[in-house]
């Protein structure tokens, strides 16, 4: 059994115990739908810009790069040819570098055109 599975089981058990003890009975928003459009981890200074971009059908450059990175990683996991894997590994490293440099060098409210 993997550590992730063990942690999942522990979390599920703790949640079940809390439900049995009535810990969640008096929550202020109980019974209301969850607003999944709001990202609580998103910095406040980016919220408005992200909302405007989302409404325009665009995304911040970081999100585009992360999507591309995920696609490359999926492709890398499927490919068996060593030459192709090396090419994909180079692309992955390049994208990771771009993301790190972009996030490190940009002020939090600056967006790519």
Backbone as JSON Lines, residues from 0, in Angstrom:
{"i":0,"aa":"X","n":[0.85,-1.18,0.0],"ca":[0.0,0.0,0.0],"c":[0.89,1.24,0.0]}
{"i":1,"aa":"X","n":[0.58,2.17,-0.88],"ca":[1.37,3.4,-0.99],"c":[1.03,4.36,0.13]}
{"i":2,"aa":"X","n":[1.95,5.29,0.39],"ca":[1.75,6.27,1.45],"c":[0.55,7.17,1.15]}
{"i":3,"aa":"X","n":[0.31,7.46,-0.14],"ca":[-0.84,8.28,-0.52],"c":[-2.13,7.57,-0.13]}
{"i":4,"aa":"X","n":[-2.19,6.26,-0.36],"ca":[-3.38,5.48,0.0],"c":[-3.6,5.5,1.51]}
{"i":5,"aa":"X","n":[-2.52,5.38,2.26],"ca":[-2.61,5.39,3.72],"c":[-3.12,6.75,4.2]}
{"i":6,"aa":"X","n":[-2.56,7.82,3.65],"ca":[-3.0,9.16,4.03],"c":[-4.46,9.38,3.66]}
{"i":7,"aa":"X","n":[-4.87,8.87,2.51],"ca":[-6.27,8.98,2.08],"c":[-7.18,8.26,3.08]}
{"i":8,"aa":"X","n":[-6.8,7.07,3.49],"ca":[-7.6,6.31,4.44],"c":[-7.7,7.02,5.79]}
{"i":9,"aa":"X","n":[-6.57,7.58,6.24],"ca":[-6.57,8.31,7.51],"c":[-7.49,9.53,7.43]}
{"i":10,"aa":"X","n":[-7.38,10.27,6.32],"ca":[-8.23,11.45,6.15],"c":[-9.7,11.06,6.12]}
{"i":11,"aa":"X","n":[-10.04,10.02,5.39],"ca":[-11.43,9.57,5.32],"c":[-11.94,9.16,6.7]}
{"i":12,"aa":"X","n":[-11.11,8.48,7.46],"ca":[-11.51,8.04,8.8],"c":[-11.75,9.24,9.72]}
{"i":13,"aa":"X","n":[-10.86,10.24,9.64],"ca":[-11.01,11.45,10.47],"c":[-12.27,12.22,10.09]}
{"i":14,"aa":"X","n":[-12.56,12.3,8.81],"ca":[-13.77,12.99,8.36],"c":[-15.01,12.25,8.86]}
{"i":15,"aa":"X","n":[-15.01,10.93,8.74],"ca":[-16.15,10.13,9.21],"c":[-16.36,10.32,10.72]}
{"i":16,"aa":"X","n":[-15.27,10.34,11.49],"ca":[-15.37,10.56,12.94],"c":[-15.95,11.94,13.24]}
{"i":17,"aa":"X","n":[-15.5,12.95,12.5],"ca":[-16.01,14.31,12.71],"c":[-17.5,14.39,12.39]}
{"i":18,"aa":"X","n":[-17.92,13.7,11.33],"ca":[-19.35,13.68,10.98],"c":[-20.15,13.03,12.1]}
{"i":19,"aa":"X","n":[-19.66,11.9,12.62],"ca":[-20.35,11.2,13.71],"c":[-20.45,12.07,14.96]}
{"i":20,"aa":"X","n":[-19.43,12.89,15.23],"ca":[-19.41,13.74,16.42],"c":[-20.2,15.04,16.2]}
{"i":21,"aa":"X","n":[-20.68,15.26,14.99],"ca":[-21.47,16.46,14.71],"c":[-20.65,17.72,14.52]}
{"i":22,"aa":"X","n":[-19.38,17.58,14.23],"ca":[-18.5,18.74,14.06],"c":[-18.98,19.64,12.92]}
{"i":23,"aa":"X","n":[-19.58,19.06,11.88],"ca":[-19.98,19.83,10.71],"c":[-21.46,20.26,10.76]}
{"i":24,"aa":"X","n":[-22.15,20.02,11.85],"ca":[-23.59,20.28,11.91],"c":[-23.96,21.75,11.89]}
{"i":25,"aa":"X","n":[-23.13,22.62,12.41],"ca":[-23.49,24.04,12.54],"c":[-22.67,24.95,11.65]}
{"i":26,"aa":"X","n":[-22.27,24.49,10.48],"ca":[-21.49,25.32,9.57],"c":[-22.4,26.39,8.95]}
{"i":27,"aa":"X","n":[-21.86,27.59,8.77],"ca":[-22.67,28.71,8.31],"c":[-23.22,28.51,6.9]}
{"i":28,"aa":"X","n":[-22.53,27.82,6.05],"ca":[-22.97,27.63,4.66],"c":[-23.51,26.22,4.4]}
{"i":29,"aa":"X","n":[-23.87,25.52,5.46],"ca":[-24.35,24.14,5.33],"c":[-25.56,24.08,4.41]}
{"i":30,"aa":"X","n":[-25.52,23.14,3.47],"ca":[-26.62,22.93,2.55],"c":[-26.58,23.8,1.31]}
{"i":31,"aa":"X","n":[-25.63,24.71,1.23],"ca":[-25.52,25.58,0.06],"c":[-24.49,25.02,-0.9]}
{"i":32,"aa":"X","n":[-24.65,25.27,-2.2],"ca":[-23.67,24.76,-3.17],"c":[-22.32,25.43,-2.98]}
{"i":33,"aa":"X","n":[-21.28,24.69,-3.28],"ca":[-19.92,25.2,-3.17],"c":[-19.59,26.01,-4.41]}
{"i":34,"aa":"X","n":[-19.03,27.19,-4.21],"ca":[-18.61,28.05,-5.33],"c":[-17.23,27.6,-5.78]}
{"i":35,"aa":"X","n":[-17.17,26.83,-6.86],"ca":[-15.91,26.3,-7.35],"c":[-15.18,27.27,-8.28]}
{"i":36,"aa":"X","n":[-15.77,28.41,-8.56],"ca":[-15.12,29.38,-9.44],"c":[-14.07,30.19,-8.69]}
{"i":37,"aa":"X","n":[-14.08,30.14,-7.38],"ca":[-13.17,30.92,-6.55],"c":[-12.01,30.03,-6.11]}
{"i":38,"aa":"X","n":[-10.81,30.5,-6.32],"ca":[-9.61,29.76,-5.89],"c":[-9.06,30.43,-4.64]}
{"i":39,"aa":"X","n":[-9.21,29.83,-3.47],"ca":[-8.75,30.47,-2.24],"c":[-7.22,30.61,-2.16]}
{"i":40,"aa":"X","n":[-6.5,29.87,-2.98],"ca":[-5.04,29.96,-2.97],"c":[-4.52,31.04,-3.91]}
{"i":41,"aa":"X","n":[-5.4,31.62,-4.7],"ca":[-5.01,32.65,-5.65],"c":[-4.73,33.95,-4.91]}
{"i":42,"aa":"X","n":[-3.59,34.58,-5.19],"ca":[-3.27,35.84,-4.52],"c":[-4.35,36.89,-4.83]}
{"i":43,"aa":"X","n":[-4.76,37.66,-3.83],"ca":[-5.83,38.65,-4.03],"c":[-5.53,39.63,-5.17]}
{"i":44,"aa":"X","n":[-4.27,39.99,-5.35],"ca":[-3.93,40.95,-6.39],"c":[-4.08,40.38,-7.8]}
{"i":45,"aa":"X","n":[-4.24,39.06,-7.92],"ca":[-4.42,38.44,-9.24],"c":[-5.87,38.11,-9.54]}
{"i":46,"aa":"X","n":[-6.74,38.16,-8.56],"ca":[-8.13,37.7,-8.75],"c":[-8.85,38.44,-9.85]}
{"i":47,"aa":"X","n":[-8.8,39.76,-9.81],"ca":[-9.52,40.54,-10.81],"c":[-8.96,40.29,-12.21]}
{"i":48,"aa":"X","n":[-7.64,40.29,-12.32],"ca":[-7.02,40.04,-13.63],"c":[-7.39,38.66,-14.15]}
{"i":49,"aa":"X","n":[-7.37,37.66,-13.29],"ca":[-7.74,36.3,-13.71],"c":[-9.2,36.23,-14.14]}
{"i":50,"aa":"X","n":[-10.07,36.94,-13.43],"ca":[-11.48,36.93,-13.79],"c":[-11.7,37.58,-15.15]}
{"i":51,"aa":"X","n":[-11.03,38.7,-15.39],"ca":[-11.15,39.38,-16.67],"c":[-10.64,38.49,-17.8]}
{"i":52,"aa":"X","n":[-9.48,37.87,-17.58],"ca":[-8.93,36.97,-18.59],"c":[-9.85,35.78,-18.85]}
{"i":53,"aa":"X","n":[-10.39,35.21,-17.78],"ca":[-11.28,34.07,-17.92],"c":[-12.53,34.45,-18.71]}
{"i":54,"aa":"X","n":[-13.1,35.62,-18.4],"ca":[-14.29,36.09,-19.12],"c":[-14.0,36.34,-20.59]}
{"i":55,"aa":"X","n":[-12.74,36.67,-20.91],"ca":[-12.35,36.92,-22.29],"c":[-11.91,35.65,-23.0]}
{"i":56,"aa":"X","n":[-11.94,34.52,-22.27],"ca":[-11.53,33.25,-22.86],"c":[-10.03,33.08,-22.93]}
{"i":57,"aa":"X","n":[-9.3,33.86,-22.16],"ca":[-7.84,33.79,-22.14],"c":[-7.37,33.28,-20.79]}
{"i":58,"aa":"X","n":[-6.09,32.96,-20.72],"ca":[-5.52,32.55,-19.44],"c":[-4.14,33.16,-19.29]}
{"i":59,"aa":"X","n":[-3.7,33.33,-18.06],"ca":[-2.36,33.85,-17.84],"c":[-1.32,32.93,-18.49]}
{"i":60,"aa":"X","n":[-0.23,33.51,-18.88],"ca":[0.82,32.73,-19.55],"c":[1.28,31.55,-18.69]}
{"i":61,"aa":"X","n":[1.3,31.74,-17.38],"ca":[1.72,30.63,-16.51],"c":[0.81,29.42,-16.67]}
{"i":62,"aa":"X","n":[-0.49,29.67,-16.74],"ca":[-1.43,28.56,-16.88],"c":[-1.24,27.84,-18.21]}
{"i":63,"aa":"X","n":[-1.02,28.62,-19.25],"ca":[-0.79,28.01,-20.56],"c":[0.46,27.14,-20.53]}
{"i":64,"aa":"X","n":[1.52,27.65,-19.91],"ca":[2.76,26.89,-19.82],"c":[2.57,25.63,-18.97]}
{"i":65,"aa":"X","n":[1.82,25.74,-17.88],"ca":[1.57,24.57,-17.04],"c":[0.75,23.52,-17.79]}
{"i":66,"aa":"X","n":[-0.23,23.97,-18.58],"ca":[-1.0,23.02,-19.39],"c":[-0.1,22.3,-20.39]}
{"i":67,"aa":"X","n":[0.75,23.08,-21.06],"ca":[1.66,22.49,-22.03],"c":[2.6,21.5,-21.35]}
{"i":68,"aa":"X","n":[3.07,21.86,-20.15],"ca":[3.95,20.98,-19.39],"c":[3.25,19.67,-19.05]}
{"i":69,"aa":"X","n":[2.01,19.75,-18.62],"ca":[1.25,18.54,-18.3],"c":[1.09,17.65,-19.52]}
{"i":70,"aa":"X","n":[0.81,18.26,-20.67],"ca":[0.67,17.48,-21.9],"c":[1.98,16.79,-22.26]}
{"i":71,"aa":"X","n":[3.09,17.52,-22.14],"ca":[4.4,16.93,-22.45],"c":[4.72,15.78,-21.5]}
{"i":72,"aa":"X","n":[4.4,15.94,-20.23],"ca":[4.68,14.87,-19.26],"c":[3.84,13.63,-19.56]}
{"i":73,"aa":"X","n":[2.57,13.85,-19.95],"ca":[1.74,12.7,-20.32],"c":[2.31,11.99,-21.54]}
{"i":74,"aa":"X","n":[2.73,12.78,-22.52],"ca":[3.32,12.2,-23.73],"c":[4.6,11.45,-23.38]}
{"i":75,"aa":"X","n":[5.43,12.04,-22.52],"ca":[6.69,11.42,-22.1],"c":[6.42,10.06,-21.46]}
{"i":76,"aa":"X","n":[5.39,9.96,-20.64],"ca":[5.1,8.69,-19.96],"c":[4.63,7.61,-20.93]}
{"i":77,"aa":"X","n":[4.08,8.01,-22.09],"ca":[3.59,7.04,-23.07],"c":[4.66,6.59,-24.06]}
{"i":78,"aa":"X","n":[5.63,7.46,-24.34],"ca":[6.62,7.19,-25.38],"c":[7.66,6.19,-24.88]}
{"i":79,"aa":"X","n":[8.04,5.27,-25.76],"ca":[9.04,4.25,-25.42],"c":[10.38,4.49,-26.13]}
{"i":80,"aa":"X","n":[10.35,5.17,-27.27],"ca":[11.56,5.42,-28.06],"c":[12.52,6.33,-27.28]}
{"i":81,"aa":"X","n":[13.77,5.87,-27.03],"ca":[14.73,6.66,-26.24],"c":[15.04,8.03,-26.84]}
{"i":82,"aa":"X","n":[15.12,8.12,-28.15],"ca":[15.41,9.4,-28.8],"c":[14.27,10.38,-28.58]}
{"i":83,"aa":"X","n":[13.06,9.89,-28.75],"ca":[11.88,10.74,-28.55],"c":[11.73,11.14,-27.08]}
{"i":84,"aa":"X","n":[12.04,10.21,-26.18],"ca":[11.97,10.51,-24.74],"c":[12.98,11.61,-24.38]}
{"i":85,"aa":"X","n":[14.17,11.54,-24.97],"ca":[15.18,12.57,-24.69],"c":[14.72,13.93,-25.21]}
{"i":86,"aa":"X","n":[14.12,13.95,-26.39],"ca":[13.6,15.2,-26.95],"c":[12.53,15.79,-26.04]}
{"i":87,"aa":"X","n":[11.62,14.93,-25.59],"ca":[10.56,15.38,-24.69],"c":[11.12,15.85,-23.36]}
{"i":88,"aa":"X","n":[12.13,15.14,-22.85],"ca":[12.76,15.54,-21.59],"c":[13.37,16.93,-21.71]}
{"i":89,"aa":"X","n":[14.01,17.23,-22.86],"ca":[14.58,18.57,-23.09],"c":[13.48,19.62,-23.09]}
{"i":90,"aa":"X","n":[12.38,19.31,-23.78],"ca":[11.26,20.26,-23.83],"c":[10.67,20.49,-22.44]}
{"i":91,"aa":"X","n":[10.56,19.43,-21.67],"ca":[10.03,19.54,-20.3],"c":[10.94,20.42,-19.46]}
{"i":92,"aa":"X","n":[12.26,20.16,-19.52],"ca":[13.2,20.98,-18.75],"c":[13.13,22.44,-19.15]}
{"i":93,"aa":"X","n":[13.0,22.7,-20.46],"ca":[12.92,24.07,-20.96],"c":[11.66,24.76,-20.43]}
{"i":94,"aa":"X","n":[10.54,24.06,-20.47],"ca":[9.29,24.64,-19.97],"c":[9.36,24.91,-18.48]}
{"i":95,"aa":"X","n":[9.91,23.98,-17.73],"ca":[10.05,24.17,-16.28],"c":[10.9,25.41,-16.01]}
{"i":96,"aa":"X","n":[11.98,25.56,-16.74],"ca":[12.84,26.74,-16.59],"c":[12.07,28.01,-16.92]}
{"i":97,"aa":"X","n":[11.31,28.0,-18.02],"ca":[10.52,29.17,-18.39],"c":[9.52,29.55,-17.3]}
{"i":98,"aa":"X","n":[8.85,28.55,-16.76],"ca":[7.86,28.81,-15.71],"c":[8.53,29.4,-14.49]}
{"i":99,"aa":"X","n":[9.64,28.82,-14.07],"ca":[10.34,29.33,-12.88],"c":[10.82,30.76,-13.11]}
{"i":100,"aa":"X","n":[11.4,31.02,-14.26],"ca":[11.88,32.37,-14.55],"c":[10.73,33.36,-14.63]}
{"i":101,"aa":"X","n":[9.65,32.95,-15.24],"ca":[8.5,33.83,-15.38],"c":[7.92,34.18,-14.01]}
{"i":102,"aa":"X","n":[7.73,33.19,-13.18],"ca":[7.15,33.43,-11.87],"c":[8.09,34.21,-10.96]}
{"i":103,"aa":"X","n":[9.38,34.01,-11.15],"ca":[10.36,34.69,-10.31],"c":[10.54,36.15,-10.72]}
{"i":104,"aa":"X","n":[10.44,36.43,-12.01],"ca":[10.77,37.76,-12.5],"c":[9.58,38.7,-12.65]}
{"i":105,"aa":"X","n":[8.36,38.13,-12.68],"ca":[7.19,38.98,-12.93],"c":[6.61,39.5,-11.63]}
{"i":106,"aa":"X","n":[6.23,40.77,-11.59],"ca":[5.42,41.22,-10.47],"c":[4.1,40.46,-10.51]}
{"i":107,"aa":"X","n":[3.48,40.29,-9.38],"ca":[2.29,39.43,-9.32],"c":[1.12,39.94,-10.12]}
{"i":108,"aa":"X","n":[1.1,41.22,-10.5],"ca":[-0.04,41.72,-11.26],"c":[0.28,41.99,-12.73]}
{"i":109,"aa":"X","n":[1.43,41.53,-13.21],"ca":[1.81,41.74,-14.61],"c":[1.45,40.52,-15.43]}
{"i":110,"aa":"X","n":[0.86,40.73,-16.6],"ca":[0.42,39.63,-17.45],"c":[1.01,39.76,-18.81]}
{"i":111,"aa":"X","n":[1.18,38.62,-19.46],"ca":[1.7,38.62,-20.83],"c":[0.59,39.06,-21.78]}
{"i":112,"aa":"X","n":[0.95,39.68,-22.88],"ca":[-0.08,40.12,-23.85],"c":[-0.78,38.95,-24.49]}
